[in-house]
Amino acid sequence: MLRLLMPHLSPTAKILDLGAGEGYFSMLVGNVLREQWGIAPAEVLSACDVTPEIFRYDEIPCTRIETDGHLPYGNGTFDAVCSLEVVEHVEDQFAFCREIARVLRPGGTAFISTPNILNLNSRYRSLHSGFATLFNPLPLTGADVVHTSGHIHPVSYYYLAFALYRAGMRAVSVDYDRFKRSALAILAWSWPFVLLGHIGFLLKLRRRNPALVSENAALLRDTASLRMLTSRSIIVRAVLDNSP
């Protein structure tokens, strides 16, 4: 995430760490700001979370997000919004994406990471258990928004991209983190089923609605890519439409 954000960092940029948790990513960004430009992190960086009391990076404050999900910032405040492993904790992911779009300036960029439920480990786990990797049965009488049991809403790349498009974002793309060798091992024996199944899916879809396939070509290509099948997490990038 830091590597992807670096081209957007400057002494005049405004960056938001959305769902900052204990502040580890804020600290990484703050260190870059001090070491490269010698400026106080608070001049560029803001942070917010539903549990600001656990935030431990003293260079900037962490503002509380209210339970309705409204972000405590004005329209068009930030050049970039980074949200690491947060969207899977959110009840209304469409509203979450709309709020990100609202606080971005036109042409600003969102970076959203989430567990990759389309890797083969997760697909196989869903097949035999009904639960994607990192998502398990939850307490029905309580809530925990901080730890793993707060993983309440798995979302695949396609549907997160769809929500971002609906929020007015454009140029949606995906990056990946650590390669999972175990996923490649699953692919070694399952690739005929995966390949033939995907080809059959596309052929049937093209017969029924060729225009839809054309419109979704890039997303469909990414969804079936080797990186998507074998990577642990995804980082989705999207740019706010700056057209009138």
N, C-alpha and C positions, 0 to 999 in steps of 0.2 A: 504494500500500500504506500509506504514512504517513497519507494522508487517511482511509482506512478504519479505521486503528488509533486515530486521535485520540480518538474517544469512549470508548475503553477505557483511555486513559492517565490516571493519577492518581498522587499521591505514595505511595499505598498499594498500587498494582497491582503484579503480578509478570508480566513480559513476557519471552518467550524468542525470540531470533533464531536459528532453527534452520537450520543450513547457512550460517553467517554470512559465509563467504568472507573477503574482505579487510576487512570491517567497515563498508562504506559505509552500509548501512541502520542498523546499530547507532549510527553517528555521527549520522545524522539524528534518530533517536529520542532519543539522549543530548542533543543540542542543544535539543530541545523541553523535556526534563526540566529542564535548567539554566535556560533562558530563561523558562519559564512558572512553574516552582515553586522554582527555586533549589536543587534537590537534586542530589546526586551520582548520575550515571546508574547506578552499581553498586547503589544502593538499590532500584532497580526492574527493571533490565534485566540479562538473562543472555544469553550467546552460546555456541554450540557448533558444531563442524565436524569433519569427518574429517581436515582439514589445518589445525589451529589455528596452525601456524607461519607462515601467510601473513596472519594477522589483524593489522591495523595500527591499530586504534583503541585507544589506550592507557588510556582511562577504565575499561574493564572487561576482565577476562580472558576468553579463549575456551577452553572446555573441549573436550577431545578426545572425539569419538564413536568408539567401537570398531567394528571391521569387521563385527560381528554386527548393527549398527544399533541396539543398545540405547542409549537416551538416559540420560545420567548424572545423572538427577534422580529424586526420589521421586514416588510417586503424588500427583496433585492439587496440584502445585506452582504452576502458572501460571494466570493469568486469561486470557492470550492467548498463542498461539504463532503466529509469523510465519515462513513458509518461502518464500523468493524463489528461483524457478528452481532448485529442488533435486530435486523429485519425479521429474523426467525422468532424473536421474542414479542413481536408486535401483533396485536389483535387485528387491526385494520391496516393492511399493508398498502392499500390504495390511498388512504388518507395520509399515511406515512410518506409516500412518494409525492403526493401533492404538497405537503408541507416542505419537503426538500426543495421542490421546484419553486415554491413561494419565496423562500428566503434566499434563493440564488439570484444573482444578477443575470440579465440576458447574456447568453454565451458562456455562463458559468458551468462548472462540471461537478457532477456527483460521482462519488466512488462508494460503492456498497458491497461489502463482502458478506458471504453467508456460506454455511456448509453446502457442499456440492452433492445434492441428493440424486444426481444423474450419474455419478460414478458407478462402476459395476459392483463394487462392494455394497453400496447402498441399494442398488436395484435388486441384487441377490437377497439382501436382508429383507427388503420389502416383500419379495416373493415368498419367503418362508415364514416371515413373522408378521407382515403387515406394517412394519415400522422401518423408516429410513434410518441410516446410520446417524447416531447422535440424537435420535428422537425416540423416546420411550413412553410407556404409560405414565400418566401424570396424576398427582394427588387431585381428587375430585372435590375436596373440601377446603383447599388452601391454594396459595399462590406463592411462587418464588421467582421474581423477575431477574435475579442476579446470577444464579448458578444454572447448571445444565437442565434442571427440572423446569426452568423457565423457557426451554425450547418448545414453544407451543404452536408454531405455525411454519412448518417446512414449506419452502418455496423453491421451485426449479428456476433455472435461468430463463426459460421462455416466459414464464408467467411474471417474473420480476421485470423482465424487459417490457412485457405488455403493460404492466402497471406504470412504468416510467413513461412509455409512449402516451398512455392515457393522461398522465400528469402534464403533458406538454413538452417532454424531453425528446431529443433527437440524437442521432449518431450513437445509438446504444451499441456497446461492444463488450467483450468479456476477456478477462485475463485470469490466470490460474496460479495457484501456489504449488505446494509440494506434490510431486509425483508419487503415486502409491503403487509399489511393486505388486502388492496383493491384487490390485485391480487388473494389472497386466496378466497375472497368473490366471485370473478368471477369464479374461479375454482369450487366452491361449486355447481353452477348450470350448468357449461359447461363441467364438467369432462367426461361425457359419449361421447360427441362429440369429445373432445380432444383425449381421449384414443382410441376410435374406429377408429378415423381418422388416428392417428399415426400408429396403428397396420396395417390398410389397406395400408398405404403408404409403410411401411416396407415390407409387403408381396409382393406387386407389384414390389418393387425395387429388392427384392431377386429373383423373377422369371426372371426378365430381366437381372440382372447383380449381381449374388451372390458374385463375387470376389470384386466388388466395395463396397458392404455392409460390407464385412469382413474387408477391408482396412480402412473403415471409422467408424468402430464399436464404438470406444471410443468417437469420435466427435458426432455421432448420439445419443449415450446414454446421453451425456451431454446436447445436444440440447433439449432433451425431459424430462430432469430431473425436479423434483419439485422445486429445487433451481432456475433453469433457468426460470421457469414459474412465479416465485414470487419475484425475486430480482430486485432491482432498477438498479444497475450497475454491470458490469463484469470487472474483472481484468484478462487479459490473460497473462499467463507466457509461455515463450519459451526459449529454450537453443540453442545456436549456435552450429551447428555440428562441432566437432573437429577432424573428420576423415580426412585423407589426400585427 
